[in-house]
Amino acid sequence: MQKMIEQLKFDGKRLIFRNYGFVFFSLLMPTAFYILFTQINRVQIKTFSAEYMGSMMVYSILITAIMGVGNFMERDRNQGLITLLKITNRNLNHYYISICFWSLMMNIFTIVILGTTVILINHVDLSAMQWITILGLVWLGQIPLLLLGIAISHVKRQETLTILGNLITFPVAILSGLWWPIQILPRWVQNIGNKLPTYFLNDMISSTVNNAKINWNDVQGLGVWIVGLVAAMTVGTIITRRKGRLARG
């Protein structure tokens, strides 16, 4: 337990408390977008404000997982931290648990900051149960995005990873309707966007803020993404280990 606490302290300082650029893009930029768009669009402001809050929460989670965790873990690999943890008999599970924990904390900070903004600026009133449900959905919805961030962190070059992160983050945000309602996008774009994990999560949060029943298809969609990514990463790990044994043999 002591080693787990030490790992949490170590990663918390690196990932959040001393990483001001990451905090800005993950927390403050989605909040700034929210304020900008909700103050421009005054049509049905209560409904739009609540739903767009969910979109910016999902956007923040996407940035945290792809641009944050992906780059963070890639840097740790290239700088030899993962190798050092192995050599010193550190439990790598502690490292991965710590990264996931701080990612979840960032997402909780997002809920707090955006929630406070929604209440103070647009006077949106949600019940305690709605906020608890949103928190649970964020916990569930971040899993496939975290898995994707961990997967791309195996890219060896920082420049390549940065380009790949941008090619994932911004198109996914647009396609899944986080910046603009997916209904106004072309039909072929909707057919792609409504199959993305960010769409499923955003749709569930939208249902929650509108006191509507969560669509079971969204839950199934997230489940398929989680199972698929876990399976792909497992196969990739097995292949990598076999190649390593062959190279040593």
Contacts in CASP RR format, 6 or more apart in sequence:
PFRMAT RR
TARGET T0000
AUTHOR 0000-0000-0000
METHOD contacts of the structure
MODEL  1
MQKMIEQLKFDGKRLIFRNYGFVFFSLLMPTAFYILFTQINRVQIKTFSA
EYMGSMMVYSILITAIMGVGNFMERDRNQGLITLLKITNRNLNHYYISIC
FWSLMMNIFTIVILGTTVILINHVDLSAMQWITILGLVWLGQIPLLLLGI
AISHVKRQETLTILGNLITFPVAILSGLWWPIQILPRWVQNIGNKLPTYF
LNDMISSTVNNAKINWNDVQGLGVWIVGLVAAMTVGTIITRRKGRLARG
3 90 0 8 1.000
3 91 0 8 1.000
3 94 0 8 1.000
4 94 0 8 1.000
4 97 0 8 1.000
4 98 0 8 1.000
7 90 0 8 1.000
7 94 0 8 1.000
7 95 0 8 1.000
7 97 0 8 1.000
7 98 0 8 1.000
8 98 0 8 1.000
8 101 0 8 1.000
8 102 0 8 1.000
10 98 0 8 1.000
11 95 0 8 1.000
11 98 0 8 1.000
11 99 0 8 1.000
11 102 0 8 1.000
12 98 0 8 1.000
12 102 0 8 1.000
14 72 0 8 1.000
15 22 0 8 1.000
15 72 0 8 1.000
15 99 0 8 1.000
15 102 0 8 1.000
15 106 0 8 1.000
16 22 0 8 1.000
16 23 0 8 1.000
16 102 0 8 1.000
16 105 0 8 1.000
16 106 0 8 1.000
22 67 0 8 1.000
22 68 0 8 1.000
22 72 0 8 1.000
25 63 0 8 1.000
25 67 0 8 1.000
26 60 0 8 1.000
26 63 0 8 1.000
26 64 0 8 1.000
26 67 0 8 1.000
26 68 0 8 1.000
26 106 0 8 1.000
26 110 0 8 1.000
27 60 0 8 1.000
27 106 0 8 1.000
27 109 0 8 1.000
27 110 0 8 1.000
27 113 0 8 1.000
28 113 0 8 1.000
29 63 0 8 1.000
30 56 0 8 1.000
30 57 0 8 1.000
30 59 0 8 1.000
30 60 0 8 1.000
30 63 0 8 1.000
30 110 0 8 1.000
30 114 0 8 1.000
31 56 0 8 1.000
31 113 0 8 1.000
31 114 0 8 1.000
31 117 0 8 1.000
33 56 0 8 1.000
33 59 0 8 1.000
33 179 0 8 1.000
34 52 0 8 1.000
34 53 0 8 1.000
34 56 0 8 1.000
34 114 0 8 1.000
34 117 0 8 1.000
34 118 0 8 1.000
35 117 0 8 1.000
35 121 0 8 1.000
37 52 0 8 1.000
38 45 0 8 1.000
38 48 0 8 1.000
38 49 0 8 1.000
38 52 0 8 1.000
38 121 0 8 1.000
38 122 0 8 1.000
39 121 0 8 1.000
41 48 0 8 1.000
45 122 0 8 1.000
46 122 0 8 1.000
46 123 0 8 1.000
46 124 0 8 1.000
47 210 0 8 1.000
49 118 0 8 1.000
49 122 0 8 1.000
49 124 0 8 1.000
50 118 0 8 1.000
50 124 0 8 1.000
50 126 0 8 1.000
50 209 0 8 1.000
50 210 0 8 1.000
51 206 0 8 1.000
51 209 0 8 1.000
51 210 0 8 1.000
53 114 0 8 1.000
53 115 0 8 1.000
53 117 0 8 1.000
53 118 0 8 1.000
53 124 0 8 1.000
53 209 0 8 1.000
54 114 0 8 1.000
54 134 0 8 1.000
54 202 0 8 1.000
54 205 0 8 1.000
54 206 0 8 1.000
54 209 0 8 1.000
55 177 0 8 1.000
55 178 0 8 1.000
55 179 0 8 1.000
55 202 0 8 1.000
56 114 0 8 1.000
56 178 0 8 1.000
57 107 0 8 1.000
57 110 0 8 1.000
57 111 0 8 1.000
57 114 0 8 1.000
57 134 0 8 1.000
57 138 0 8 1.000
57 205 0 8 1.000
58 176 0 8 1.000
58 178 0 8 1.000
58 198 0 8 1.000
58 201 0 8 1.000
58 202 0 8 1.000
58 205 0 8 1.000
59 173 0 8 1.000
59 178 0 8 1.000
59 179 0 8 1.000
60 106 0 8 1.000
60 107 0 8 1.000
60 110 0 8 1.000
60 114 0 8 1.000
61 107 0 8 1.000
61 110 0 8 1.000
61 138 0 8 1.000
61 141 0 8 1.000
61 142 0 8 1.000
61 145 0 8 1.000
61 201 0 8 1.000
62 145 0 8 1.000
62 169 0 8 1.000
62 172 0 8 1.000
62 173 0 8 1.000
62 178 0 8 1.000
62 198 0 8 1.000
63 169 0 8 1.000
64 103 0 8 1.000
64 106 0 8 1.000
64 107 0 8 1.000
64 110 0 8 1.000
64 142 0 8 1.000
64 145 0 8 1.000
65 103 0 8 1.000
65 142 0 8 1.000
65 145 0 8 1.000
65 146 0 8 1.000
65 148 0 8 1.000
65 149 0 8 1.000
66 145 0 8 1.000
66 148 0 8 1.000
66 149 0 8 1.000
66 152 0 8 1.000
66 165 0 8 1.000
66 168 0 8 1.000
66 169 0 8 1.000
67 165 0 8 1.000
67 166 0 8 1.000
67 169 0 8 1.000
69 99 0 8 1.000
69 103 0 8 1.000
69 146 0 8 1.000
69 149 0 8 1.000
69 150 0 8 1.000
69 153 0 8 1.000
70 149 0 8 1.000
70 150 0 8 1.000
70 152 0 8 1.000
70 153 0 8 1.000
70 161 0 8 1.000
70 165 0 8 1.000
71 153 0 8 1.000
71 158 0 8 1.000
71 161 0 8 1.000
71 162 0 8 1.000
72 99 0 8 1.000
72 153 0 8 1.000
73 99 0 8 1.000
73 149 0 8 1.000
73 150 0 8 1.000
73 153 0 8 1.000
74 152 0 8 1.000
74 153 0 8 1.000
74 154 0 8 1.000
74 155 0 8 1.000
74 156 0 8 1.000
74 158 0 8 1.000
74 161 0 8 1.000
75 158 0 8 1.000
76 82 0 8 1.000
77 153 0 8 1.000
77 154 0 8 1.000
78 156 0 8 1.000
78 158 0 8 1.000
82 92 0 8 1.000
82 95 0 8 1.000
84 90 0 8 1.000
85 92 0 8 1.000
85 95 0 8 1.000
86 92 0 8 1.000
96 150 0 8 1.000
100 146 0 8 1.000
103 142 0 8 1.000
103 146 0 8 1.000
104 139 0 8 1.000
104 142 0 8 1.000
107 138 0 8 1.000
107 139 0 8 1.000
107 142 0 8 1.000
108 135 0 8 1.000
108 138 0 8 1.000
110 138 0 8 1.000
111 131 0 8 1.000
111 134 0 8 1.000
111 135 0 8 1.000
111 138 0 8 1.000
118 124 0 8 1.000
119 125 0 8 1.000
124 209 0 8 1.000
126 134 0 8 1.000
126 209 0 8 1.000
130 208 0 8 1.000
130 209 0 8 1.000
130 211 0 8 1.000
133 208 0 8 1.000
134 205 0 8 1.000
134 208 0 8 1.000
134 209 0 8 1.000
137 201 0 8 1.000
137 204 0 8 1.000
137 205 0 8 1.000
137 208 0 8 1.000
138 201 0 8 1.000
138 205 0 8 1.000
140 201 0 8 1.000
140 222 0 8 1.000
141 197 0 8 1.000
141 200 0 8 1.000
141 201 0 8 1.000
141 222 0 8 1.000
143 222 0 8 1.000
143 226 0 8 1.000
144 197 0 8 1.000
144 222 0 8 1.000
144 223 0 8 1.000
144 225 0 8 1.000
144 226 0 8 1.000
144 229 0 8 1.000
145 197 0 8 1.000
145 198 0 8 1.000
147 226 0 8 1.000
147 229 0 8 1.000
147 230 0 8 1.000
147 233 0 8 1.000
148 168 0 8 1.000
148 229 0 8 1.000
150 233 0 8 1.000
151 229 0 8 1.000
151 232 0 8 1.000
151 233 0 8 1.000
152 161 0 8 1.000
152 164 0 8 1.000
152 165 0 8 1.000
152 168 0 8 1.000
153 161 0 8 1.000
155 161 0 8 1.000
155 164 0 8 1.000
172 196 0 8 1.000
172 198 0 8 1.000
173 179 0 8 1.000
173 198 0 8 1.000
174 180 0 8 1.000
174 185 0 8 1.000
175 185 0 8 1.000
175 189 0 8 1.000
175 192 0 8 1.000
175 193 0 8 1.000
175 196 0 8 1.000
175 199 0 8 1.000
176 182 0 8 1.000
176 193 0 8 1.000
176 194 0 8 1.000
176 196 0 8 1.000
176 198 0 8 1.000
176 199 0 8 1.000
176 202 0 8 1.000
177 185 0 8 1.000
177 193 0 8 1.000
177 199 0 8 1.000
177 202 0 8 1.000
178 198 0 8 1.000
178 202 0 8 1.000
182 189 0 8 1.000
182 190 0 8 1.000
182 193 0 8 1.000
182 194 0 8 1.000
182 199 0 8 1.000
183 190 0 8 1.000
193 199 0 8 1.000
195 221 0 8 1.000
197 221 0 8 1.000
197 222 0 8 1.000
197 225 0 8 1.000
200 217 0 8 1.000
200 218 0 8 1.000
200 219 0 8 1.000
200 221 0 8 1.000
200 222 0 8 1.000
200 225 0 8 1.000
201 218 0 8 1.000
201 222 0 8 1.000
203 215 0 8 1.000
203 218 0 8 1.000
204 214 0 8 1.000
204 215 0 8 1.000
204 218 0 8 1.000
204 219 0 8 1.000
206 212 0 8 1.000
207 213 0 8 1.000
207 214 0 8 1.000
207 215 0 8 1.000
207 218 0 8 1.000
208 214 0 8 1.000
END
